[in-house]
Amino acid sequence: MFNWSTIFPQPNNNYSGSKISLYYLAFLACMFTFRGCVHYFAPDGGNGIIAGMPLETYPEGAVQTLNTFAGVFGKYHLMEAVLAWLIIFRWKALIPIFFLYLGIMELLGIILLTWKPLPITPPGEIGAYLLFPISLVAFLLSVRQAK
């Protein structure tokens, strides 16, 4: 018989880090949910309506490709949102590792944007430069014992 506890173990909310990190994670969970929904469900994937890409100047096939790539980003943001919400409500003990993951992801994004710059500056690019240091601080606060 299938046992769900092998996939979803018992809750572990033994978190002794800063509440600031927990509140920041809740903010990020909301942001990931919004980003994921826009990139995945919006007809243009947010490329035109949010990032301001002049989609009408590109060939139709290129626009379809860009919109599909935005949907792929949305898929990952939605998974990050699900994980963040699960951590907030069920496994707070995983807050530090989530911030470590997020910091690495944002650093890789910054490296990619430096290596392969975009012709426009979408909100996600600005976000990477902001989220990396803030997530690093949140990680450090999450591993520090709260008083």
Contacts in CASP RR format, 6 or more apart in sequence:
PFRMAT RR
TARGET T0000
AUTHOR 0000-0000-0000
METHOD contacts of the structure
MODEL  1
MFNWSTIFPQPNNNYSGSKISLYYLAFLACMFTFRGCVHYFAPDGGNGII
AGMPLETYPEGAVQTLNTFAGVFGKYHLMEAVLAWLIIFRWKALIPIFFL
YLGIMELLGIILLTWKPLPITPPGEIGAYLLFPISLVAFLLSVRQAK
8 90 0 8 1.000
11 90 0 8 1.000
11 91 0 8 1.000
12 90 0 8 1.000
12 91 0 8 1.000
12 92 0 8 1.000
12 93 0 8 1.000
12 94 0 8 1.000
13 90 0 8 1.000
13 91 0 8 1.000
13 92 0 8 1.000
13 93 0 8 1.000
14 92 0 8 1.000
14 93 0 8 1.000
15 22 0 8 1.000
15 92 0 8 1.000
15 93 0 8 1.000
15 95 0 8 1.000
15 142 0 8 1.000
16 145 0 8 1.000
16 146 0 8 1.000
17 95 0 8 1.000
17 96 0 8 1.000
17 141 0 8 1.000
17 142 0 8 1.000
17 143 0 8 1.000
17 144 0 8 1.000
17 145 0 8 1.000
17 146 0 8 1.000
18 141 0 8 1.000
18 142 0 8 1.000
18 144 0 8 1.000
18 146 0 8 1.000
19 146 0 8 1.000
20 138 0 8 1.000
20 141 0 8 1.000
21 95 0 8 1.000
21 99 0 8 1.000
21 138 0 8 1.000
21 139 0 8 1.000
21 141 0 8 1.000
21 142 0 8 1.000
22 88 0 8 1.000
22 92 0 8 1.000
22 95 0 8 1.000
24 134 0 8 1.000
24 138 0 8 1.000
25 84 0 8 1.000
25 87 0 8 1.000
25 88 0 8 1.000
25 95 0 8 1.000
25 98 0 8 1.000
25 99 0 8 1.000
25 138 0 8 1.000
26 84 0 8 1.000
26 88 0 8 1.000
28 84 0 8 1.000
28 102 0 8 1.000
28 131 0 8 1.000
29 81 0 8 1.000
29 84 0 8 1.000
29 85 0 8 1.000
29 88 0 8 1.000
32 77 0 8 1.000
32 78 0 8 1.000
32 80 0 8 1.000
32 81 0 8 1.000
32 84 0 8 1.000
33 77 0 8 1.000
33 78 0 8 1.000
33 81 0 8 1.000
33 85 0 8 1.000
35 73 0 8 1.000
35 74 0 8 1.000
35 77 0 8 1.000
36 73 0 8 1.000
36 74 0 8 1.000
36 75 0 8 1.000
36 77 0 8 1.000
36 78 0 8 1.000
36 81 0 8 1.000
37 74 0 8 1.000
37 78 0 8 1.000
38 45 0 8 1.000
38 46 0 8 1.000
38 50 0 8 1.000
38 74 0 8 1.000
39 45 0 8 1.000
39 46 0 8 1.000
39 70 0 8 1.000
39 71 0 8 1.000
39 73 0 8 1.000
39 74 0 8 1.000
39 75 0 8 1.000
39 77 0 8 1.000
40 71 0 8 1.000
40 74 0 8 1.000
40 75 0 8 1.000
40 77 0 8 1.000
40 78 0 8 1.000
42 49 0 8 1.000
42 50 0 8 1.000
42 70 0 8 1.000
43 67 0 8 1.000
44 55 0 8 1.000
44 63 0 8 1.000
44 67 0 8 1.000
44 70 0 8 1.000
45 67 0 8 1.000
45 70 0 8 1.000
45 71 0 8 1.000
46 70 0 8 1.000
47 53 0 8 1.000
47 55 0 8 1.000
47 66 0 8 1.000
47 67 0 8 1.000
47 70 0 8 1.000
48 54 0 8 1.000
48 55 0 8 1.000
50 122 0 8 1.000
50 123 0 8 1.000
51 120 0 8 1.000
51 122 0 8 1.000
51 123 0 8 1.000
52 120 0 8 1.000
52 122 0 8 1.000
53 66 0 8 1.000
53 120 0 8 1.000
53 122 0 8 1.000
55 63 0 8 1.000
55 66 0 8 1.000
58 66 0 8 1.000
80 102 0 8 1.000
83 98 0 8 1.000
84 98 0 8 1.000
87 94 0 8 1.000
87 95 0 8 1.000
87 98 0 8 1.000
95 142 0 8 1.000
96 139 0 8 1.000
96 142 0 8 1.000
96 143 0 8 1.000
99 135 0 8 1.000
99 136 0 8 1.000
99 138 0 8 1.000
99 139 0 8 1.000
99 142 0 8 1.000
100 139 0 8 1.000
102 131 0 8 1.000
102 135 0 8 1.000
103 131 0 8 1.000
103 132 0 8 1.000
103 135 0 8 1.000
103 136 0 8 1.000
103 139 0 8 1.000
106 128 0 8 1.000
106 131 0 8 1.000
106 132 0 8 1.000
106 135 0 8 1.000
107 132 0 8 1.000
109 128 0 8 1.000
110 128 0 8 1.000
110 129 0 8 1.000
110 132 0 8 1.000
113 125 0 8 1.000
113 128 0 8 1.000
118 125 0 8 1.000
END
